[in-house]
Structure formats: C-alpha cells, structure tokens
Amino acid sequence: MRLPSTQAALLEAASATEERTIERLAEELGEKPETVTGAAFALEEEGLLDVSEEEIEGVSLTEEGAEYAEKGLPERRLYEAALELGADEEPVPMGEAIGKSGLEGGEVDIALSNYARKGYGEIDSGELSAAAGHDEDEEADALALIDAEEPVADAVLDSLERRDLIGRRESTVRSVTLTDEGVTALMEGVEVSETVGQITPEMLTSGEWKDVEFAAYNVEADAAEVTGGKKHVLRQTADRVKDVLVGMGFEEMDGPHVDSEFWINDALFMPQDHPARTHWDQFALETPDRMDDLPEDLVERVRSAHLEGVGEDGEGYHSPWTEEVARGMDLRGHTTSLSMRYLSGEAVGKLEPPQRYFSVEKVYRNDTLDPTHLLEFFQIEGWVMAEDLSVRDLKGTFTEFYERFGITDLQFKPHYNPYTEPSFELFGHHPETGELIEIGNSGMFRPEVLEPLGVECDVMAWGLALERLAMLITGAEDIRDLHGTLADIEFLRNAEVIY
C-alpha cells in the first residue's frame, strides 16, 4: 500500500489496543496537530484508523493567576503578615500590615476587598484584625492544583474565573486506534509516496504539476487558529465618538496630561481644601513639582473668586487659598483642565461665541478598582459657549449624541458640583444586566468659573466616561475587560462596536 509520508508515519505510530490522542502523536511525529488530524481523517476514510472525539473543558491560569500561584493570593499574604504582627490578639495599623506583606499597587486593593469576605478579619478605622484558624484557602489551593494540571471543583473554578485568575475553554480531543484493516496493512507493508500539498509558481512554469501526486484536501480537518490584528474596541468607540461630535459641529481640544493644580482645579472653582484634591484621589508629581508659567492676572482673578466670590452677592469659600498650592503639579484627574485653558484664551487665543469644543483623552484618579472604575480611563470632555443656553439645550445635546449609539433611555439625576449650577448626572441601562450605570456628569458653568476666565456668555459642559459608553454598546460587564492588565483578550477579539 502506498501512502503519503505523514499518513504512513501516523499509521505506524497508532496502536490497535490503546487510544492515542492527536496531540500526543503530533508531538512524537514532530508535526503540527492540524496536519496529523488531516492524515487521521484520510486514514479513517480508508478504513485503516478509527477516530473518536471527546468534548472537554480546559482550564488554564491567566498571567495574574500564575503569579498568585507562585507568590500567594494578595489577601492570603496580608492575612499571614497580620498574624505575624499579632493582629489575632489586637488590631494593628493597616499600613504596617500592608508593608510587611510586600503588597504593591493594585494588589493592595485586591487584598483589602477580599480580606473580610473570606473571614480573615475586620478592617476598621485604618486598623486590621486577624481571625485565628484560617490555615487553608480553597482558592489558593485550587490555583496550585490547576498549575499541577489536577482537577478542581466547579464552584471554586467559578470563583477564580470571576476574579480573572483562570481561563476556561471548550475543546475537542481526538484520539485514534488501528482497525483490523490498519493492522493488516502494516503487516503487508506500507510504502511512502511523495505527495505535494500546495502547487507553486515554479511547478506551473516547468509543467512539473502534471506528474506529481497531490495530497487529498480534507475540509473536516482542524485548521490553525489565526487571530489577526484589529483596532481595539475602545479605540473603535473613541473614533466613533469623535466622528459624531465633529458631525455635530465640535472642534477637538488637546493639552498636557501633567498640569498645575491651577488649571486642573483652581480655575474650575474647586476649593483647595476639597476632599477630591487630596492625594487619596489624585496623583501628585515630585518632578516637576511646580509650574511657574501661569498668567498672573488670571491667577489673581481666580484667587479673588475663591476668597471673595463673584458679583455683589458672592462670598467665596471662606477657606484658605495659596498660590503655592495652585502651582503644584498633578496628573490631571479630568480633562476639564483643557476646557479651562481654551475658555481662558490660553490655548488658542480669545474665543468669541458661539463655540463648541470636545476632547477624548486619558485621565488619572486614585480610585478603588471595581467593575466600573479604573486608575486610568478616558473622558469625553465637551462644552458649548453661546448666549442664552439652558438645561434644555444640554439635555438635547446628550439626546442627539447618545442616539447615534442606539442609546435612547437616558436618565438624569440632579447633582452637586462646585463648578456647575444646575448640575446633573447621566445614567443608562446595561444591555446585558439591565443595571443602571452612571455614564457622565454635566451642568452649566457657574459665574465663579466663567468671570475670572473673561467669558461673558453661558457655557454648558460635561465629562462622559468612554469606557462606560463602550460597556453599553458592546455588552462588556466589567470595565477591566476593556483595557488594563486584566483585559479579556477573547472578548476584545470578538466584540464589535455597533452603531
């Protein structure tokens, strides 16, 4: 019997008494699994092999899961550090326990969010207690079992999957055994025939194709999975947002990610003792630590608005204001710093109404990580400068904008901002969970913002969350699926921005 080389090698490697998987045989033969699969189907058609299939669920550690399998879960490391400090007898300072555990960055938030949930102890007023007797952690044990390719209970797998520590996928395992005909063929002897799997330009030119034997093409054989590059889902959303806003008559702004407190907060009439201006909420820089290039006359007008107010009835904040604080450097917590630069004329010169501007750029906040919050995210900033604007104009703008994305069930909730009055938040329903998600904040800039900037007409403004818009139009249920270290690669490969 004459067979192509791969088929002949597979026939010889197969067993009549033991099922052998395609993966194992491919490794032995030094061939790709899809090549061996094709050969197996061809031999099955000849009656020389039996091919069986089994659907199995594969479980593998994500990069983060593999790290925790080696170093330990963050909450476990925090618990063990707390025990060493004696927190099972008397609460210890939380910072001291975190320092001893060696946790850094996002691991701290993960540890704190899971510590009480697992019954390790309590966290209260900056102190941490530890309950004795927690010698085991089923999630930690499961990570070790998965790493060793041992079975794990489904309930624990579900928990690890929710934490993005494992990936699960369905796969088909094919195995082969020799038939009686296959055994007979081997006993009678198999001759290898040289076959060609792909025609080449040289074969066509020389006419060699007329004399060669071509391998049969099997449409049932597995093919290698190829995942080509594509534009990121978030970039697709951002590009669509820009197209929509430009189509509505807006121009795009840009500006520095690192800026002074003056442009980020003071010009926005945010008091210098506001909780959102502490380092619990924003990131300060050591280098550079100060901005010297600020317009002195504008600084004086902003200082006066904070201390004395604006207009006959203005009173200001009655709280401390210093130029030293205003010159401090931070990563911007919102892109409203760009709006202040443009409205003041600092960016592109004095603007006359009507004007429409927007930006879609990254901002940085010291938030707690959860399904709707990240430390870095993109904000859709926008404002309109014109005479006699009202809340009706602002709501109408949102209605038109979100309708372009198929979102028609917006809800508005009155809100307080130091820099806008009236103000309100926007909410939309998630298409998968039905949950009402906050998607933005907006309002009419107060006189205390506009008068120091030299703006003599109304300005309506907003800051919308790009990632939350992407969640509504793609069905993503966790903002961390979209970007960051825990991004769901399979979701990003398959999700489409539909509008």
Secondary structure per residue as TSV (DSSP state, phi and psi in degrees):
chain	resnum	aa	ss	phi	psi
A	1	M	-	360.0	133.9
A	2	R	E	-101.6	129.6
A	3	L	E	-136.6	150.5
A	4	P	E	-57.3	155.7
A	5	S	H	-56.4	-44.0
A	6	T	H	-66.5	-40.8
A	7	Q	H	-64.9	-41.9
A	8	A	H	-62.6	-44.5
A	9	A	H	-64.7	-39.5
A	10	L	H	-66.5	-41.3
A	11	L	H	-61.0	-40.9
A	12	E	H	-71.3	-30.9
A	13	A	H	-81.7	-21.2
A	14	A	-	-73.0	161.2
A	15	S	-	-122.1	147.6
A	16	A	S	-86.3	-14.3
A	17	T	S	-114.8	-7.8
A	18	E	S	-139.4	131.8
A	19	E	-	-72.7	130.1
A	20	R	E	-122.5	132.5
A	21	T	E	-75.4	153.0
A	22	I	H	-59.8	-41.4
A	23	E	H	-59.6	-44.6
A	24	R	H	-66.3	-44.0
A	25	L	H	-66.5	-38.0
A	26	A	H	-61.8	-40.1
A	27	E	H	-64.2	-42.3
A	28	E	H	-65.5	-39.1
A	29	L	H	-85.8	-8.9
A	30	G	T	69.8	30.2
A	31	E	-	-116.2	162.6
A	32	K	-	-71.3	144.2
A	33	P	H	-55.5	-37.9
A	34	E	H	-68.5	-31.0
A	35	T	H	-67.6	-43.4
A	36	V	H	-68.5	-35.4
A	37	T	H	-61.1	-44.6
A	38	G	H	-61.1	-41.4
A	39	A	H	-65.7	-37.9
A	40	A	H	-63.9	-43.7
A	41	F	H	-64.3	-38.3
A	42	A	H	-64.1	-41.3
A	43	L	H	-69.9	-31.9
A	44	E	H	-64.9	-40.1
A	45	E	H	-62.3	-31.0
A	46	E	T	-82.5	-4.2
A	47	G	T	79.9	14.4
A	48	L	S	-94.2	-20.8
A	49	L	E	-134.1	150.2
A	50	D	E	-103.3	131.7
A	51	V	E	-113.7	121.4
A	52	S	E	-111.1	153.1
A	53	E	E	-127.0	142.8
A	54	E	E	-138.9	129.1
A	55	E	E	-87.5	123.2
A	56	I	E	-129.7	157.3
A	57	E	E	-100.4	121.7
A	58	G	E	-93.4	142.1
A	59	V	E	-125.7	130.0
A	60	S	E	-139.0	152.8
A	61	L	E	-76.8	138.4
A	62	T	-	-74.5	175.2
A	63	E	H	-59.9	-41.2
A	64	E	H	-67.6	-40.6
A	65	G	H	-62.5	-40.6
A	66	A	H	-64.3	-37.1
A	67	E	H	-64.6	-42.3
A	68	Y	H	-73.5	-28.7
A	69	A	H	-63.7	-31.9
A	70	E	H	-85.0	-44.5
A	71	K	H	-97.9	-20.1
A	72	G	-	105.4	149.4
A	73	L	-	-63.5	144.0
A	74	P	H	-55.2	-43.9
A	75	E	H	-66.5	-32.0
A	76	R	H	-68.9	-41.8
A	77	R	H	-66.1	-36.3
A	78	L	H	-67.6	-40.3
A	79	Y	H	-62.8	-45.8
A	80	E	H	-64.4	-38.0
A	81	A	H	-65.8	-39.6
A	82	A	H	-63.8	-40.3
A	83	L	H	-62.3	-42.1
A	84	E	H	-62.4	-29.7
A	85	L	T	-85.6	-2.2
A	86	G	T	85.3	23.7
A	87	A	T	-70.3	-10.5
A	88	D	T	-76.8	-13.2
A	89	E	T	-107.1	-37.6
A	90	E	S	-151.9	135.1
A	91	P	-	-55.3	145.3
A	92	V	E	-119.7	157.4
A	93	P	E	-57.8	133.8
A	94	M	H	-60.1	-41.0
A	95	G	H	-61.3	-37.2
A	96	E	H	-66.3	-42.1
A	97	A	H	-65.7	-40.8
A	98	I	H	-63.9	-42.7
A	99	G	H	-61.4	-42.1
A	100	K	H	-69.8	-29.9
A	101	S	H	-73.2	-21.4
A	102	G	T	80.4	10.1
A	103	L	-	-71.5	145.4
A	104	E	-	-138.1	155.5
A	105	G	T	54.7	-131.7
A	106	G	H	-65.4	-20.9
A	107	E	H	-60.6	-32.1
A	108	V	H	-63.5	-47.8
A	109	D	H	-62.0	-39.6
A	110	I	H	-63.8	-44.2
A	111	A	H	-62.6	-46.5
A	112	L	H	-66.1	-35.9
A	113	S	H	-73.1	-22.6
A	114	N	H	-104.6	-10.6
A	115	Y	H	-61.8	-56.4
A	116	A	T	-71.8	-33.8
A	117	R	T	-57.2	-36.4
A	118	K	T	-89.7	4.1
A	119	G	T	76.3	18.1
A	120	Y	S	-70.3	-23.6
A	121	G	-	159.5	-165.6
A	122	E	-	-120.5	151.3
A	123	I	E	-122.4	119.0
A	124	D	E	-150.3	128.9
A	125	S	T	52.4	42.4
A	126	G	T	78.0	7.1
A	127	E	E	-119.3	157.3
A	128	L	E	-133.6	130.8
A	129	S	-	-110.8	161.4
A	130	A	-	-130.4	128.6
A	131	A	-	-86.3	129.7
A	132	A	T	-73.0	158.6
A	133	G	T	97.1	0.4
A	134	H	-	-91.4	75.6
A	135	D	-	-81.8	-17.6
A	136	E	-	-129.8	157.5
A	137	D	-	-138.2	114.1
A	138	E	H	-63.6	-31.3
A	139	E	H	-70.0	-41.4
A	140	A	H	-64.5	-42.0
A	141	D	H	-63.3	-38.2
A	142	A	H	-65.8	-38.7
A	143	L	H	-60.3	-41.1
A	144	A	H	-65.8	-39.1
A	145	L	H	-66.7	-41.5
A	146	I	H	-64.8	-40.5
A	147	D	H	-61.9	-31.3
A	148	A	T	-92.1	8.0
A	149	E	T	60.9	38.2
A	150	E	-	-103.4	154.5
A	151	P	-	-70.1	151.0
A	152	V	-	-136.5	144.7
A	153	A	-	-61.1	144.4
A	154	D	H	-60.3	-37.8
A	155	A	H	-61.3	-40.5
A	156	V	H	-71.2	-37.8
A	157	L	H	-60.6	-39.7
A	158	D	H	-61.9	-41.4
A	159	S	H	-64.8	-44.3
A	160	L	H	-66.1	-34.6
A	161	E	H	-67.8	-38.9
A	162	R	H	-62.4	-29.1
A	163	R	T	-89.6	4.5
A	164	D	T	59.1	34.8
A	165	L	S	-96.8	-13.7
A	166	I	E	-136.3	159.9
A	167	G	E	-119.9	141.8
A	168	R	E	-124.1	138.0
A	169	R	E	-148.9	145.2
A	170	E	E	-84.6	136.0
A	171	S	E	-142.0	156.7
A	172	T	E	-103.0	123.1
A	173	V	E	-103.3	120.4
A	174	R	E	-105.0	137.4
A	175	S	E	-128.2	153.8
A	176	V	E	-128.4	149.3
A	177	T	E	-137.7	150.9
A	178	L	E	-71.8	137.9
A	179	T	-	-88.2	172.5
A	180	D	H	-59.9	-38.1
A	181	E	H	-64.3	-36.2
A	182	G	H	-66.0	-40.4
A	183	V	H	-63.3	-43.6
A	184	T	H	-61.5	-43.1
A	185	A	H	-60.6	-40.4
A	186	L	H	-66.4	-39.1
A	187	M	H	-66.6	-35.8
A	188	E	H	-78.7	-19.5
A	189	G	-	104.6	134.9
A	190	V	-	-116.9	128.3
A	191	E	E	-102.6	135.4
A	192	V	E	-84.0	127.7
A	193	S	E	-107.9	140.1
A	194	E	-	-81.7	120.3
A	195	T	E	-120.2	159.0
A	196	V	E	-113.8	130.0
A	197	G	S	-95.1	-17.0
A	198	Q	S	-149.1	130.1
A	199	I	-	-78.1	145.1
A	200	T	-	-119.6	160.7
A	201	P	H	-57.8	-35.4
A	202	E	H	-65.4	-40.1
A	203	M	H	-64.9	-37.2
A	204	L	H	-68.1	-39.9
A	205	T	H	-67.5	-42.1
A	206	S	H	-83.3	-17.3
A	207	G	T	83.7	7.6
A	208	E	G	-63.2	-25.9
A	209	W	G	-60.5	-21.9
A	210	K	G	-69.6	-24.7
A	211	D	T	-107.8	-7.7
A	212	V	S	-89.6	160.8
A	213	E	E	-101.7	122.6
A	214	F	E	-91.2	140.2
A	215	A	-	-68.8	144.5
A	216	A	-	-67.7	147.1
A	217	Y	-	-101.0	120.8
A	218	N	-	-110.0	111.9
A	219	V	T	-74.0	-12.5
A	220	E	T	-89.1	-11.4
A	221	A	S	-68.7	147.2
A	222	D	-	-65.2	143.8
A	223	A	-	-114.2	153.2
A	224	A	-	-63.6	137.1
A	225	E	-	-81.6	123.5
A	226	V	-	-115.5	120.7
A	227	T	-	-111.1	102.4
A	228	G	-	-75.0	165.8
A	229	G	-	-70.8	151.4
A	230	K	-	-152.2	162.6
A	231	K	-	-69.5	133.6
A	232	H	-	-59.2	144.1
A	233	V	H	-54.6	-41.6
A	234	L	H	-68.1	-37.2
A	235	R	H	-67.5	-38.2
A	236	Q	H	-58.1	-45.0
A	237	T	H	-64.2	-44.6
A	238	A	H	-61.9	-42.4
A	239	D	H	-63.5	-40.0
A	240	R	H	-65.6	-40.7
A	241	V	H	-59.4	-44.8
A	242	K	H	-63.1	-42.5
A	243	D	H	-59.7	-43.9
A	244	V	H	-64.5	-47.6
A	245	L	H	-68.9	-38.4
A	246	V	H	-62.5	-39.8
A	247	G	H	-64.4	-23.2
A	248	M	T	-91.1	5.2
A	249	G	T	97.0	14.4
A	250	F	-	-91.9	151.5
A	251	E	E	-107.5	154.0
A	252	E	E	-93.6	139.7
A	253	M	-	-101.9	157.3
A	254	D	-	-147.1	167.1
A	255	G	-	176.3	-177.6
A	256	P	-	-72.2	143.4
A	257	H	S	-75.4	-34.8
A	258	V	E	-100.3	124.4
A	259	D	E	-145.6	171.9
A	260	S	E	-80.1	155.7
A	261	E	H	-57.5	-27.9
A	262	F	I	-60.6	-51.7
A	263	W	I	-74.6	-33.0
A	264	I	I	-74.4	-40.7
A	265	N	I	-127.5	-47.7
A	266	D	I	-63.5	-46.6
A	267	A	T	-63.4	-21.4
A	268	L	T	-88.7	8.7
A	269	F	T	60.6	39.2
A	270	M	-	-94.2	118.9
A	271	P	-	-59.4	147.5
A	272	Q	T	-70.9	-14.7
A	273	D	T	-102.1	16.1
A	274	H	-	-67.6	137.8
A	275	P	G	-56.1	-32.8
A	276	A	G	-69.9	-8.6
A	277	R	G	-99.4	6.7
A	278	T	S	-84.2	168.0
A	279	H	T	-77.6	1.5
A	280	W	T	-75.2	-19.8
A	281	D	T	-116.2	-24.4
A	282	Q	S	-133.5	165.4
A	283	F	-	-107.7	116.2
A	284	A	B	-90.7	155.7
A	285	L	-	-108.7	142.2
A	286	E	S	-84.1	-35.9
A	287	T	S	-137.6	118.0
A	288	P	S	-73.1	151.2
A	289	D	-	-105.5	0.7
A	290	R	B	-155.1	142.3
A	291	M	-	-108.9	118.7
A	292	D	-	-91.0	-23.5
A	293	D	-	-89.9	79.1
A	294	L	-	-123.6	143.6
A	295	P	-	-68.2	113.6
A	296	E	H	-60.3	-41.2
A	297	D	H	-66.1	-36.1
A	298	L	H	-69.9	-38.9
A	299	V	H	-58.1	-42.3
A	300	E	H	-66.3	-40.4
A	301	R	H	-66.9	-39.1
A	302	V	H	-67.3	-41.6
A	303	R	H	-59.0	-43.3
A	304	S	H	-64.5	-39.7
A	305	A	H	-62.3	-40.1
A	306	H	H	-68.3	-42.3
A	307	L	H	-88.9	-33.5
A	308	E	H	-117.8	-16.8
A	309	G	-	88.5	-174.1
A	310	V	S	-129.2	137.1
A	311	G	S	81.9	176.6
A	312	E	T	-63.8	-33.9
A	313	D	T	-97.9	3.4
A	314	G	-	-71.8	140.9
A	315	E	-	-124.0	-12.1
A	316	G	-	73.3	-161.4
A	317	Y	-	-101.5	-11.6
A	318	H	S	54.4	35.3
A	319	S	S	-132.5	160.6
A	320	P	-	-61.5	144.9
A	321	W	-	-143.1	123.9
A	322	T	-	-128.9	146.5
A	323	E	H	-67.3	-28.5
A	324	E	H	-61.7	-44.3
A	325	V	H	-63.2	-42.8
A	326	A	H	-62.0	-28.9
A	327	R	T	-87.4	-4.6
A	328	G	B	-63.3	149.9
A	329	M	E	-105.6	134.5
A	330	D	E	-137.5	160.7
A	331	L	E	-74.1	131.1
A	332	R	-	-61.3	134.2
A	333	G	S	-90.4	-9.9
A	334	H	S	-158.9	157.9
A	335	T	T	-85.3	10.0
A	336	T	H	-65.1	-17.9
A	337	S	H	-60.0	-33.6
A	338	L	H	-67.8	-41.7
A	339	S	H	-59.9	-41.7
A	340	M	H	-63.6	-40.1
A	341	R	H	-64.6	-40.8
A	342	Y	H	-74.9	-45.6
A	343	L	H	-64.1	-31.8
A	344	S	T	-76.6	-13.8
A	345	G	T	89.3	-1.5
A	346	E	T	-67.2	-32.4
A	347	A	T	-84.5	-49.7
A	348	V	T	-132.0	18.4
A	349	G	S	88.8	173.1
A	350	K	-	-62.1	131.2
A	351	L	-	-105.5	137.7
A	352	E	-	-107.6	138.7
A	353	P	S	-67.9	154.3
A	354	P	S	-83.9	150.3
A	355	Q	E	-141.0	146.1
A	356	R	E	-133.7	126.3
A	357	Y	E	-135.9	153.7
A	358	F	E	-149.5	166.2
A	359	S	E	-149.6	153.5
A	360	V	E	-129.4	92.8
A	361	E	E	-140.7	167.2
A	362	K	E	-82.0	144.4
A	363	V	E	-130.5	167.9
A	364	Y	E	-136.1	125.7
A	365	R	-	-140.8	145.6
A	366	N	-	-85.4	64.9
A	367	D	-	-91.6	165.0
A	368	T	-	-83.2	129.1
A	369	L	-	-65.8	130.0
A	370	D	B	-157.9	-177.9
A	371	P	T	-59.1	-15.9
A	372	T	T	-124.0	9.3
A	373	H	B	-135.6	138.9
A	374	L	-	-131.9	166.2
A	375	L	S	-76.4	-27.8
A	376	E	E	-127.0	133.6
A	377	F	E	-156.4	173.3
A	378	F	E	-105.4	136.1
A	379	Q	E	-114.3	136.7
A	380	I	E	-95.1	98.3
A	381	E	E	-89.2	144.6
A	382	G	E	-161.6	152.1
A	383	W	E	-155.3	155.2
A	384	V	E	-128.0	128.0
A	385	M	E	-108.4	121.9
A	386	A	E	-166.0	168.5
A	387	E	T	-79.8	143.2
A	388	D	T	56.7	45.9
A	389	L	-	-80.6	154.3
A	390	S	-	-140.4	173.5
A	391	V	H	-61.1	-31.6
A	392	R	H	-61.1	-40.4
A	393	D	H	-63.4	-40.2
A	394	L	H	-66.1	-46.8
A	395	K	H	-64.2	-38.2
A	396	G	H	-63.8	-37.4
A	397	T	H	-63.0	-44.5
A	398	F	H	-63.0	-42.3
A	399	T	H	-59.1	-46.2
A	400	E	H	-65.7	-42.8
A	401	F	H	-62.5	-51.7
A	402	Y	H	-73.5	-25.2
A	403	E	H	-62.0	-27.9
A	404	R	T	-66.0	-17.0
A	405	F	T	-108.6	10.6
A	406	G	T	78.4	15.0
A	407	I	-	-102.7	112.7
A	408	T	-	-123.3	4.0
A	409	D	-	-112.3	41.2
A	410	L	-	-60.2	144.4
A	411	Q	E	-125.9	144.1
A	412	F	E	-118.6	138.1
A	413	K	E	-130.0	126.5
A	414	P	E	-56.5	146.4
A	415	H	E	-149.4	164.1
A	416	Y	-	-111.2	129.7
A	417	N	-	-128.7	145.0
A	418	P	S	-66.0	-18.3
A	419	Y	S	-113.5	-8.2
A	420	T	E	-130.3	147.1
A	421	E	E	-159.9	118.5
A	422	P	E	-72.2	163.9
A	423	S	E	-134.1	151.6
A	424	F	E	-157.0	153.6
A	425	E	E	-95.9	154.7
A	426	L	E	-110.9	143.6
A	427	F	E	-133.6	149.3
A	428	G	E	-139.4	156.2
A	429	H	E	-87.7	133.6
A	430	H	-	-71.4	133.3
A	431	P	T	-68.6	-21.7
A	432	E	T	-97.0	-47.8
A	433	T	T	-92.6	-18.8
A	434	G	-	77.2	-1.2
A	435	E	-	-68.8	143.0
A	436	L	E	-84.6	118.5
A	437	I	E	-113.8	132.5
A	438	E	E	-68.9	129.0
A	439	I	E	-121.4	-1.3
A	440	G	E	177.5	171.9
A	441	N	E	-136.6	146.3
A	442	S	E	-159.5	175.0
A	443	G	E	164.0	-173.3
A	444	M	E	-103.0	124.5
A	445	F	E	-57.7	135.8
A	446	R	-	-72.6	158.5
A	447	P	H	-57.7	-32.1
A	448	E	H	-64.7	-21.3
A	449	V	H	-87.2	-46.8
A	450	L	H	-76.8	-41.4
A	451	E	H	-63.0	-45.2
A	452	P	H	-61.5	-29.4
A	453	L	H	-77.9	-9.0
A	454	G	T	82.8	19.4
A	455	V	-	-94.5	124.7
A	456	E	-	-108.2	10.5
A	457	C	S	-129.6	-177.9
A	458	D	E	-75.7	149.3
A	459	V	E	-137.4	120.8
A	460	M	E	-102.8	142.0
A	461	A	E	-145.0	162.6
A	462	W	E	-156.7	159.2
A	463	G	E	-133.1	113.9
A	464	L	E	-110.8	153.6
A	465	A	E	-94.3	116.5
A	466	L	H	-64.4	-44.8
A	467	E	H	-62.3	-37.5
A	468	R	H	-72.9	-32.2
A	469	L	H	-62.7	-42.9
A	470	A	H	-62.2	-36.4
A	471	M	H	-62.0	-40.3
A	472	L	H	-70.4	-32.0
A	473	I	H	-97.7	-11.4
A	474	T	H	-111.0	-18.5
A	475	G	-	88.4	4.6
A	476	A	-	-60.2	135.4
A	477	E	S	-99.9	-7.5
A	478	D	-	-140.2	127.9
A	479	I	G	-60.2	-25.6
A	480	R	G	-75.0	-11.8
A	481	D	G	-71.2	-20.7
A	482	L	T	-87.5	-43.0
A	483	H	S	-160.0	161.2
A	484	G	S	112.1	-177.7
A	485	T	T	-68.9	-18.5
A	486	L	T	-104.7	14.7
A	487	A	-	-56.4	140.2
A	488	D	-	-84.7	100.1
A	489	I	H	-62.4	-40.9
A	490	E	H	-63.8	-40.5
A	491	F	H	-62.5	-43.9
A	492	L	H	-66.0	-31.8
A	493	R	H	-69.0	-32.7
A	494	N	H	-104.6	-21.7
A	495	A	-	-71.7	147.1
A	496	E	-	-129.7	145.0
A	497	V	-	-88.3	109.0
A	498	I	-	-104.9	132.0
A	499	Y	-	-152.5	360.0
